[in-house]
Amino acid sequence: MAEETMSEVTHELPEMVTLGEFPEPIEAEMAKLRLESAGIETFLSGENAAILSPGLGPLQLQVKPEDEADARAILEDAGEPGVVSSYTGRDLEPEG
């Protein structure tokens, strides 16, 4: 059995599609969380560089090609006006 050296080992990275660029990290993170809550794997290209050197450039939100259509639909759907979530707040209502 031959030993493999570091130069011989390759890791195939999945192909990713860039959905958009976000100059503000918080906007990129919010979009990423929306997609992940829908079960879509995401990757923020440039995330580590932005942490080390803010203002270096926009973050690119990426998904797998097979998730692109669903991801774009989720990000384009603003939802109902004034509705942030389906939470009703019942446990915060004053008692009786």
N, C-alpha and C positions, 0 to 999 in steps of 0.2 A: 504494500500500500504506500503510495507516494505521498509525501507531505506537501501540503499546499502552502505557498507563501502568500503574504498579504496582497501582492500584486496579482496573484492568480484568482483570488476570491472576488467574485462580483456579486452585487446585490441588485436585482432588478427593481427599480422604483416604478410604482404605478404611474401610468400616464394621467396627467391632470389637466383640467381646463380652467383658465382664469375667468372668473365671473365678473370681476371688477377690481378697481384699485381704490384704496381708502387712504387719504392723507392723514386722517386722525385714527390712531390705534383703537380708541374706544368705539368708533363706528364699525371698524373691522371686527372687533370682538363681539359686538351686538349682532351683526349679521351672521357671524360664525355660530354663535349660540342659537340663533333662530333655526339655522339649518341642522345643527346637531340635535336639537330638541325634536326635530322631525325625523331623526334617524339617518341623516346624511353625513357621511364622513367629510371633513374639511381639512384644509391645510392653509395656513397663512404664510405666504412666501415673504420673507423679509422681517418676520416677527422678532427673531433674535437680534438682528442688526438694529431694529428700532429700539429695543431695550437698551442696547449698549450705546447707541448714538442716536438719540431722538432727532427727528428732522432729516434723517438720512434719505428718506424717500417714501413713497406710498407703499402700503402693504397690499399684496395681491391675494384675494380670497379665491381659493381653488378647490375644485371637486373633481371626482371621477367623471369621465365623459358620459357614462350611463346615468348619472345623477343630474346632469346639467339642466335638462328641461324642468324637472321638479324643483331644483334649487332656484332657478330663475323665477318660476311661478311663486314660490314662497317669498322671495325677496321683493317681488313686485306687488304682492298683496299687502296693502296697508291695513287691512282689516276694517272693522266698523269704526266710524268716527267716534272718538271719545272712549272706546273700549280698549283697555290695556290687556286684560286677561279675562278668563271666565270665572275668576274668583268673585264670590258674592259678598264677602265681608260679614257674613252672618254672625260669626263669633265675636265681632266687634260691636254689635248692636247692644245698646243698654238693656239690662234686664228689666222685665215687667213693669 
